Amino acid sequence: MTTIDWDAAAGSFDEEPDHGLLDPAVRDAWAGRLESWLPATRGDVLDLGCGTGSLSLLAAGQGHRVTAVDRSPRMAEKARAKLAGTGAEVLVGDAARPPVGERAFDVVVARHVVWLLPDPAAALEHWFGLLKPGGRLVLVEGVWNGTGLSATTLTALLSAHTERIHHEDLAPDSRLWGKKVDDERYALIARAMPAYRHTEVVDVHLILRRGPDVLLARRSNTGYADGLLHMPSGHAEDGEDVREAMVREAAEEIGLHLDPDELRVALVMQHRGPGGGARMGWFFVAEYDPERPPRNAEPEKCSELDWFPLAALPDDMVAYCRAGLDGYRAGEHFMIHWHRDGEPIAYVPGGAGRAVPLPAAGETTGRVHHIELWVADLAAAERSWGWLLGRLGHVPYQHWAHGRSWRRGDAYVVLEQSPDLVAGGHDRRRPGLNHLAFHVADRAALDALTAEAPAYGWRLLFPDRHPYAGGDGHHAAYLEDPAGYEVELVAASLPRP
């Protein structure tokens, strides 16, 4: 326990940015945090070790009935003056045993108090006894220059009373402190509830593809991972399935109104952030539609919205997001991404990898592993095939001196200009490979690809019979690249005979 003359400190207490909350930016930051910690409906809040009443004033301003307690008469006097007219009650007393009689509260708040108490365990037990069923204990603590109470220690003390403990790292949010800090500062929100079944937050993430590029948003003013790039994403709400959640989040964040049928599941990943709880993430893929361009629909939370090459992702990303996109590129479908406490939220190039792919059940024998085409001019082939495969949803996969590959799912296509290549060109009419055939979504997609293809070296075969060169009812385009390789793009509803 540290002995401090709080009466003597009262006169200058509010000079600290996070005490007096005199700076509007600091005050707004604490107001936002407090709003997320307190009930959405009006409740009874007990602020212990209230100091001059700055947090009590915010809680009262958000509609709560506030009782504030401080052992310093001068602190309490200043708090009464600050809270005048709000209906809040200010009492002088010991925070460990506040003079509130038999009253019960929805929330007990204590900021930078527990570390000063001679018997924190006894105080916490008493505070839980002051809570209504389902109430919450909000504790803001930290370690400053080696003094204070670590989150690990305080969590262990709380665990004797509840399993419902939520941790928030407050150090990265410099707005709360009026400056950047590099020590441990955190909030623990503990619920007075009996043992419960484990539940996890469900995340949804949108991989919006525009050819070889993917849409990323830079987080801003959210209090979590601000300044880092992430996909449009959010949490499923009560009563929503994951597709409904993804459709809603896409509309809210990027103004994009998707039909559920446009979404394809790319990856499911269980993730745990540093110091946080586990959550389950669903990553969906959708294709860019120039008729419905995305926009920054939440500029207060997003400072940048732009396209980035999937094959060369930027480093300043949320590690979880980067792991999901890397897994998607590699054709993985199920992964675990588990941070250790204390690790950064941001992706660290060359850092410890926490992503673990999980193999899916199913027989692989007989399925296509990859297709390899030997070409005489790798650069020319990369231009034509790279465009086509990218537009068909294949992701750049391998890159070496003599070859390139693109992957979709478990299979990939290779172009190689091998040093062992013998003379002579490809002729699809000779014995050997005649053509590769790929699905496309529909007739509109087929027409769009056919129109774009000549700019990348492809020519349309059988133009007099297009798009029925494969027979009536079979919508397809037959294209040939400059080296004579043929592809068939199929949008037919009926199989070719």
C-alpha positions as CSV (number, residue, x, y, z in Angstrom):
1,M,0.0,0.0,0.0
2,T,1.2,3.5,-0.8
3,T,0.4,6.3,1.7
4,I,-0.6,9.5,0.0
5,D,-2.0,12.7,1.5
6,W,-5.1,13.0,-0.7
7,D,-6.4,16.1,1.0
8,A,-3.1,17.9,0.1
9,A,-3.3,16.4,-3.5
10,A,-6.9,17.6,-4.1
11,G,-5.9,21.1,-5.1
12,S,-3.8,20.0,-8.1
13,F,-5.4,16.6,-8.8
14,D,-7.3,17.8,-11.9
15,E,-4.2,19.0,-13.6
16,E,-3.4,15.5,-14.7
17,P,-5.2,15.0,-18.1
18,D,-6.8,11.7,-17.1
19,H,-7.9,13.1,-13.7
20,G,-9.6,16.4,-14.5
21,L,-10.6,15.4,-18.1
22,L,-10.3,19.1,-18.9
23,D,-9.2,18.4,-22.5
24,P,-12.3,17.7,-24.6
25,A,-10.4,14.9,-26.5
26,V,-9.4,13.2,-23.3
27,R,-12.9,13.6,-21.9
28,D,-14.5,12.2,-25.0
29,A,-12.2,9.2,-24.9
30,W,-13.1,8.3,-21.3
31,A,-16.8,9.0,-22.1
32,G,-16.7,6.5,-24.9
33,R,-15.0,3.8,-22.8
34,L,-17.4,4.4,-19.9
35,E,-20.4,4.2,-22.2
36,S,-19.2,0.7,-23.4
37,W,-18.6,-0.5,-19.8
38,L,-21.8,0.7,-18.2
39,P,-25.3,-0.7,-18.9
40,A,-27.2,0.7,-21.9
41,T,-30.2,1.4,-19.7
42,R,-30.2,3.7,-16.7
43,G,-28.6,2.0,-13.6
44,D,-27.2,2.6,-10.2
45,V,-23.4,3.3,-10.3
46,L,-21.1,3.3,-7.3
47,D,-17.8,5.2,-8.0
48,L,-15.2,4.2,-5.4
49,G,-12.2,6.4,-4.9
50,C,-13.9,9.0,-7.0
51,G,-11.3,11.7,-6.5
52,T,-12.8,15.0,-7.8
53,G,-15.7,13.2,-9.5
54,S,-14.7,13.3,-13.1
55,L,-15.8,9.8,-14.0
56,S,-18.9,10.2,-11.8
57,L,-19.8,13.3,-13.9
58,L,-19.5,11.3,-17.1
59,A,-21.7,8.5,-15.7
60,A,-24.3,11.0,-14.5
61,G,-24.2,12.7,-17.9
62,Q,-25.0,9.3,-19.5
63,G,-28.2,9.1,-17.4
64,H,-27.1,6.8,-14.5
65,R,-27.8,7.3,-10.8
66,V,-24.4,7.9,-9.3
67,T,-23.1,7.4,-5.7
68,A,-19.5,8.6,-5.4
69,V,-17.2,7.7,-2.4
70,D,-13.8,9.1,-1.5
71,R,-11.9,8.9,1.8
72,S,-10.5,12.5,1.4
73,P,-13.0,15.2,2.6
74,R,-11.3,17.7,0.2
75,M,-11.7,15.4,-2.7
76,A,-15.3,14.8,-1.8
77,E,-15.9,18.5,-1.5
78,K,-14.6,19.1,-5.0
79,A,-16.6,16.2,-6.4
80,R,-19.8,17.7,-4.9
81,A,-19.1,21.0,-6.6
82,K,-18.4,19.2,-9.9
83,L,-21.6,17.1,-9.6
84,A,-23.9,19.8,-8.4
85,G,-27.3,19.6,-10.2
86,T,-26.8,16.0,-11.5
87,G,-28.6,14.2,-8.6
88,A,-25.4,12.4,-7.7
89,E,-24.6,11.7,-4.1
90,V,-21.0,12.1,-2.7
91,L,-20.0,10.3,0.5
92,V,-16.8,10.4,2.5
93,G,-15.6,6.9,3.4
94,D,-13.2,4.1,2.8
95,A,-13.4,2.6,-0.7
96,A,-12.7,-0.9,0.7
97,R,-15.9,-0.6,2.8
98,P,-18.0,2.2,1.4
99,P,-20.7,3.6,3.7
100,V,-23.7,2.6,1.5
101,G,-25.5,0.3,4.0
102,E,-27.5,-2.4,2.4
103,R,-27.8,-0.7,-1.0
104,A,-27.1,-2.7,-4.2
105,F,-25.7,-1.4,-7.4
106,D,-25.7,-2.3,-11.1
107,V,-22.0,-1.2,-11.5
108,V,-19.1,-0.6,-9.1
109,V,-16.4,1.5,-10.7
110,A,-12.9,1.9,-9.2
111,R,-10.1,3.6,-11.2
112,H,-6.5,3.4,-9.8
113,V,-7.8,2.3,-6.4
114,V,-7.2,-1.4,-6.0
115,W,-3.4,-1.1,-6.1
116,L,-3.6,1.3,-3.0
117,L,-5.6,-1.0,-0.8
118,P,-4.0,-2.9,2.1
119,D,-6.1,-6.0,1.4
120,P,-7.3,-6.1,-2.2
121,A,-8.8,-9.6,-2.0
122,A,-11.0,-8.6,0.9
123,A,-12.1,-5.4,-0.8
124,L,-13.1,-7.2,-4.0
125,E,-15.1,-9.8,-2.1
126,H,-17.0,-7.0,-0.4
127,W,-17.5,-5.1,-3.7
128,F,-19.0,-8.2,-5.3
129,G,-21.4,-8.3,-2.4
130,L,-22.6,-4.8,-3.3
131,L,-23.6,-5.8,-6.9
132,K,-27.1,-6.8,-8.0
133,P,-27.3,-10.2,-9.8
134,G,-25.7,-9.8,-13.2
135,G,-24.0,-6.5,-12.1
136,R,-20.5,-5.6,-13.1
137,L,-17.3,-4.5,-11.5
138,V,-15.3,-2.0,-13.6
139,L,-11.7,-1.7,-12.6
140,V,-9.1,0.5,-14.3
141,E,-5.6,-0.2,-13.1
142,G,-2.0,-0.5,-14.3
143,V,1.7,-0.6,-13.5
144,W,3.6,2.7,-13.5
145,N,7.4,2.7,-13.2
146,G,7.2,-0.7,-11.5
147,T,4.5,0.4,-9.1
148,G,0.9,-0.8,-9.4
149,L,-1.1,-4.0,-10.1
150,S,-0.7,-6.1,-13.2
151,A,-3.6,-7.4,-15.1
152,T,-2.5,-11.0,-14.4
153,T,-2.5,-10.4,-10.7
154,L,-5.8,-8.7,-10.6
155,T,-7.5,-11.2,-12.9
156,A,-6.4,-14.0,-10.5
157,L,-8.0,-12.1,-7.6
158,L,-11.2,-11.7,-9.5
159,S,-11.3,-15.3,-10.6
160,A,-12.2,-16.3,-7.1
161,H,-15.6,-14.7,-7.6
162,T,-16.5,-14.9,-11.3
163,E,-15.6,-16.5,-14.6
164,R,-16.8,-13.5,-16.6
165,I,-13.8,-11.2,-16.9
166,H,-13.2,-9.0,-19.9
167,H,-9.8,-7.4,-20.4
168,E,-9.2,-4.2,-22.4
169,D,-5.7,-2.9,-23.1
170,L,-5.8,0.9,-22.6
171,A,-2.2,1.8,-23.0
172,P,-2.3,2.1,-26.9
173,D,-5.1,4.7,-26.7
174,S,-3.1,7.9,-26.0
175,R,-6.3,9.9,-26.0
176,L,-7.2,8.5,-22.6
177,W,-4.0,9.8,-21.1
178,G,-3.4,13.0,-23.0
179,K,-0.1,11.6,-24.2
180,K,1.6,8.4,-25.4
181,V,2.4,5.9,-22.7
182,D,4.5,2.7,-22.7
183,D,3.5,1.1,-19.4
184,E,0.7,-1.3,-18.6
185,R,-2.7,0.3,-18.4
186,Y,-5.9,-1.7,-18.6
187,A,-9.5,-2.2,-17.7
188,L,-11.1,-5.4,-16.3
189,I,-14.9,-5.7,-16.4
190,A,-16.0,-8.6,-14.2
191,R,-19.6,-9.8,-14.1
192,A,-21.4,-11.0,-10.9
193,M,-22.8,-14.1,-12.6
194,P,-22.6,-17.8,-11.8
195,A,-20.5,-20.2,-13.8
196,Y,-21.5,-20.3,-17.5
197,R,-21.0,-22.2,-20.6
198,H,-18.1,-20.9,-22.8
199,T,-19.2,-18.6,-25.6
200,E,-17.2,-16.8,-28.2
201,V,-17.7,-13.7,-30.2
202,V,-18.4,-14.4,-33.9
203,D,-16.6,-12.2,-36.4
204,V,-17.3,-11.7,-40.1
205,H,-14.7,-10.5,-42.6
206,L,-15.2,-9.5,-46.2
207,I,-12.5,-10.3,-48.8
208,L,-13.8,-8.1,-51.6
209,R,-11.8,-9.0,-54.7
210,R,-11.2,-6.7,-57.7
211,G,-9.1,-9.0,-59.9
212,P,-5.7,-9.4,-58.1
213,D,-6.5,-6.7,-55.5
214,V,-8.4,-6.8,-52.2
215,L,-10.1,-3.9,-50.4
216,L,-8.7,-2.9,-47.0
217,A,-9.7,-0.2,-44.6
218,R,-7.5,1.7,-42.1
219,R,-9.0,1.8,-38.6
220,S,-9.3,5.2,-36.9
221,N,-10.7,6.5,-33.6
222,T,-12.0,3.0,-32.5
223,G,-9.7,2.4,-29.6
224,Y,-8.5,-0.9,-31.1
225,A,-5.7,-1.3,-33.7
226,D,-6.1,2.3,-34.9
227,G,-3.8,3.1,-37.8
228,L,-3.7,-0.5,-39.0
229,L,-5.3,-1.9,-42.1
230,H,-8.1,-4.5,-41.9
231,M,-10.8,-5.9,-44.0
232,P,-14.4,-4.6,-43.7
233,S,-15.5,-6.6,-40.7
234,G,-17.7,-6.8,-37.6
235,H,-19.5,-9.0,-35.1
236,A,-22.6,-11.1,-35.6
237,E,-25.5,-9.8,-33.5
238,D,-28.1,-11.8,-31.6
239,G,-30.5,-13.5,-33.9
240,E,-28.2,-13.1,-37.0
241,D,-26.6,-15.9,-39.0
242,V,-23.1,-15.2,-40.3
243,R,-24.2,-14.3,-43.8
244,E,-26.8,-11.8,-42.5
245,A,-24.1,-10.3,-40.3
246,M,-21.7,-10.0,-43.3
247,V,-24.4,-8.3,-45.5
248,R,-25.2,-5.8,-42.7
249,E,-21.5,-5.0,-41.9
250,A,-20.7,-4.5,-45.6
251,A,-23.6,-2.0,-45.9
252,E,-22.6,-0.2,-42.7
253,E,-18.9,0.1,-43.4
254,I,-18.5,0.4,-47.2
255,G,-22.0,1.2,-48.4
256,L,-22.1,-2.1,-50.3
257,H,-25.5,-3.9,-50.4
258,L,-24.7,-7.5,-51.1
259,D,-27.1,-10.3,-51.8
260,P,-26.3,-13.3,-49.5
261,D,-25.9,-15.5,-52.6
262,E,-22.9,-13.3,-53.7
263,L,-20.9,-14.5,-50.6
264,R,-18.6,-17.5,-50.7
265,V,-17.0,-18.9,-47.6
266,A,-13.2,-18.7,-47.9
267,L,-12.0,-19.5,-44.4
268,V,-13.1,-20.1,-40.8
269,M,-10.5,-19.1,-38.2
270,Q,-10.5,-19.3,-34.4
271,H,-8.5,-16.4,-33.0
272,R,-7.4,-15.1,-29.7
273,G,-5.9,-11.6,-29.4
274,P,-3.2,-10.7,-26.9
275,G,-4.7,-10.6,-23.5
276,G,-8.2,-11.2,-24.9
277,G,-10.8,-14.0,-25.2
278,A,-11.2,-16.4,-28.1
279,R,-13.5,-15.6,-31.0
280,M,-14.5,-17.3,-34.2
281,G,-14.0,-15.6,-37.5
282,W,-15.8,-16.3,-40.8
283,F,-14.0,-14.9,-43.9
284,F,-16.3,-14.4,-46.9
285,V,-15.3,-13.6,-50.5
286,A,-17.3,-11.4,-52.9
287,E,-16.4,-10.0,-56.3
288,Y,-16.2,-6.3,-57.1
289,D,-19.0,-4.9,-59.2
290,P,-18.2,-1.6,-61.0
291,E,-21.9,-0.8,-60.9
292,R,-21.7,-0.9,-57.1
293,P,-18.4,0.6,-56.0
294,P,-17.6,0.5,-52.3
295,R,-17.2,3.8,-50.4
296,N,-16.1,4.9,-46.9
297,A,-19.5,4.9,-45.1
298,E,-17.9,5.3,-41.6
299,P,-15.3,8.1,-42.0
300,E,-15.3,8.6,-38.2
301,K,-13.9,5.1,-37.9
302,C,-12.0,4.7,-41.1
303,S,-9.3,7.1,-42.4
304,E,-8.6,5.2,-45.6
305,L,-10.3,2.8,-48.0
306,D,-8.3,1.5,-50.9
307,W,-7.3,-1.5,-53.0
308,F,-4.1,-3.5,-52.3
309,P,-2.5,-6.3,-54.3
310,L,-3.3,-9.6,-52.6
311,A,0.1,-11.0,-53.8
312,A,2.0,-8.1,-52.1
313,L,0.0,-7.1,-49.0
314,P,1.2,-4.2,-46.9
315,D,2.8,-4.8,-43.5
316,D,0.9,-2.3,-41.5
317,M,-2.1,-4.7,-40.9
318,V,-3.9,-6.3,-38.0
319,A,-2.1,-9.6,-37.5
320,Y,-5.4,-11.5,-37.5
321,C,-6.5,-10.0,-40.8
322,R,-3.1,-10.7,-42.4
323,A,-3.1,-14.3,-41.3
324,G,-6.6,-14.7,-42.7
325,L,-5.6,-13.3,-46.1
326,D,-2.4,-15.3,-46.2
327,G,-4.4,-18.5,-45.4
328,Y,-6.8,-17.6,-48.1
329,R,-4.0,-17.2,-50.6
330,A,-2.6,-20.5,-49.6
331,G,-5.9,-22.3,-50.1
332,E,-6.5,-23.0,-46.4
333,H,-10.1,-23.3,-45.2
334,F,-9.7,-23.8,-41.4
335,M,-7.1,-22.2,-39.2
336,I,-6.3,-21.3,-35.6
337,H,-4.5,-18.0,-34.9
338,W,-3.6,-17.8,-31.2
339,H,-1.7,-14.8,-29.8
340,R,0.3,-15.0,-26.6
341,D,-0.3,-12.3,-24.0
342,G,1.9,-9.3,-24.6
343,E,2.3,-9.8,-28.3
344,P,1.5,-6.9,-30.6
345,I,-1.9,-6.7,-32.4
346,A,-0.1,-5.5,-35.5
347,Y,1.4,-7.9,-38.1
348,V,5.2,-8.2,-37.6
349,P,7.1,-9.1,-40.7
350,G,9.4,-12.0,-39.9
351,G,7.9,-12.3,-36.5
352,A,6.6,-15.5,-34.8
353,G,3.8,-17.0,-36.8
354,R,0.7,-17.9,-34.8
355,A,-1.4,-19.3,-37.7
356,V,-1.9,-23.0,-37.7
357,P,-3.7,-24.5,-40.7
358,L,-6.2,-27.4,-39.9
359,P,-6.6,-30.1,-42.5
360,A,-10.1,-30.7,-43.7
361,A,-11.6,-34.1,-43.7
362,G,-12.2,-35.7,-47.1
363,E,-10.5,-38.0,-49.6
364,T,-7.8,-36.3,-51.7
365,T,-6.9,-39.2,-53.8
366,G,-7.9,-38.6,-57.5
367,R,-8.5,-34.9,-57.1
368,V,-6.5,-32.5,-59.3
369,H,-3.4,-31.2,-57.4
370,H,-2.1,-28.8,-60.1
371,I,-1.9,-28.3,-63.9
372,E,1.5,-27.2,-65.4
373,L,1.9,-25.6,-68.7
374,W,5.3,-25.1,-70.3
375,V,5.5,-21.9,-72.2
376,A,8.1,-20.4,-74.6
377,D,7.7,-16.9,-73.3
378,L,7.0,-16.6,-69.6
379,A,6.4,-12.8,-69.6
380,A,3.9,-13.0,-72.4
381,A,2.1,-16.0,-70.8
382,E,2.1,-14.2,-67.4
383,R,0.3,-11.2,-69.0
384,S,-2.4,-13.2,-70.6
385,W,-2.9,-16.0,-68.1
386,G,-2.2,-13.8,-65.1
387,W,-5.1,-11.6,-66.1
388,L,-7.5,-14.5,-66.8
389,L,-6.7,-16.5,-63.7
390,G,-7.0,-13.4,-61.6
391,R,-10.3,-12.5,-63.0
392,L,-11.5,-16.1,-62.4
393,G,-10.6,-15.8,-58.7
394,H,-7.2,-17.5,-58.6
395,V,-4.6,-16.0,-56.3
396,P,-0.9,-15.6,-57.1
397,Y,0.8,-18.5,-55.3
398,Q,4.4,-19.2,-56.3
399,H,7.0,-17.1,-58.0
400,W,10.5,-18.2,-59.1
401,A,12.9,-17.5,-61.9
402,H,11.4,-19.8,-64.5
403,G,7.8,-19.9,-63.4
404,R,4.6,-18.5,-61.8
405,S,1.5,-20.2,-60.3
406,W,-2.0,-19.2,-59.3
407,R,-4.1,-21.0,-56.8
408,R,-7.8,-21.5,-56.2
409,G,-8.7,-23.8,-53.3
410,D,-6.6,-26.9,-53.2
411,A,-5.5,-26.8,-56.9
412,Y,-3.2,-24.5,-58.8
413,V,-2.1,-23.7,-62.3
414,V,1.6,-23.4,-63.2
415,L,3.2,-21.5,-66.1
416,E,6.9,-22.5,-66.5
417,Q,9.6,-21.5,-69.0
418,S,11.7,-24.5,-68.2
419,P,15.4,-24.7,-69.1
420,D,14.6,-28.2,-70.3
421,L,12.0,-26.9,-72.8
422,V,12.5,-28.4,-76.3
423,A,12.0,-26.5,-79.6
424,G,8.6,-26.3,-81.2
425,G,5.3,-24.5,-80.3
426,H,2.1,-25.7,-78.8
427,D,-0.6,-27.0,-81.1
428,R,-4.0,-27.8,-79.5
429,R,-4.9,-30.0,-82.5
430,R,-2.1,-32.4,-82.0
431,P,-2.2,-35.3,-79.4
432,G,-1.9,-33.8,-75.9
433,L,-3.6,-31.0,-74.2
434,N,-6.5,-29.5,-76.1
435,H,-7.8,-26.9,-73.7
436,L,-8.6,-26.1,-70.1
437,A,-12.2,-25.2,-69.1
438,F,-13.2,-23.0,-66.2
439,H,-16.6,-22.1,-64.7
440,V,-17.7,-18.5,-64.7
441,A,-20.6,-17.1,-62.7
442,D,-23.2,-16.4,-65.4
443,R,-23.7,-15.0,-68.9
444,A,-23.0,-11.4,-67.8
445,A,-19.6,-12.5,-66.4
446,L,-18.9,-14.5,-69.5
447,D,-19.6,-11.5,-71.8
448,A,-17.5,-9.2,-69.6
449,L,-14.5,-11.5,-69.8
450,T,-14.9,-12.0,-73.5
451,A,-14.9,-8.2,-74.0
452,E,-11.8,-7.7,-71.9
453,A,-9.8,-10.7,-73.2
454,P,-8.3,-9.2,-76.5
455,A,-6.5,-6.5,-74.5
456,Y,-4.5,-9.2,-72.8
457,G,-3.6,-11.2,-75.9
458,W,-6.6,-13.6,-76.1
459,R,-8.6,-14.0,-79.3
460,L,-12.1,-15.4,-79.6
461,L,-12.3,-18.8,-81.4
462,F,-15.4,-19.7,-83.4
463,P,-16.8,-16.1,-83.3
464,D,-19.6,-17.0,-85.8
465,R,-21.0,-19.5,-83.3
466,H,-20.3,-17.6,-80.1
467,P,-21.6,-18.1,-77.4
468,Y,-23.0,-21.4,-78.5
469,A,-19.9,-22.9,-80.1
470,G,-20.3,-25.8,-77.7
471,G,-23.9,-26.5,-78.6
472,D,-27.3,-25.1,-77.9
473,G,-27.9,-24.3,-74.3
474,H,-24.2,-24.3,-73.5
475,H,-23.1,-20.7,-72.9
476,A,-19.3,-20.6,-73.3
477,A,-16.4,-18.6,-74.8
478,Y,-13.5,-20.3,-76.4
479,L,-10.3,-18.2,-76.2
480,E,-6.8,-18.7,-77.5
481,D,-3.7,-17.0,-76.2
482,P,-0.7,-15.9,-78.4
483,A,1.1,-19.2,-77.9
484,G,-1.9,-21.3,-79.1
485,Y,-3.2,-22.4,-75.7
486,E,-7.0,-22.6,-75.6
487,V,-9.4,-22.1,-72.6
488,E,-13.1,-22.6,-72.4
489,L,-15.1,-20.3,-70.1
490,V,-18.4,-22.0,-69.3
491,A,-21.5,-20.3,-68.0
492,A,-23.9,-23.0,-69.2
493,S,-26.7,-24.4,-67.0
494,L,-26.6,-27.7,-68.9
495,P,-23.5,-29.9,-69.2
496,R,-21.9,-30.2,-72.6
497,P,-22.7,-33.5,-74.3
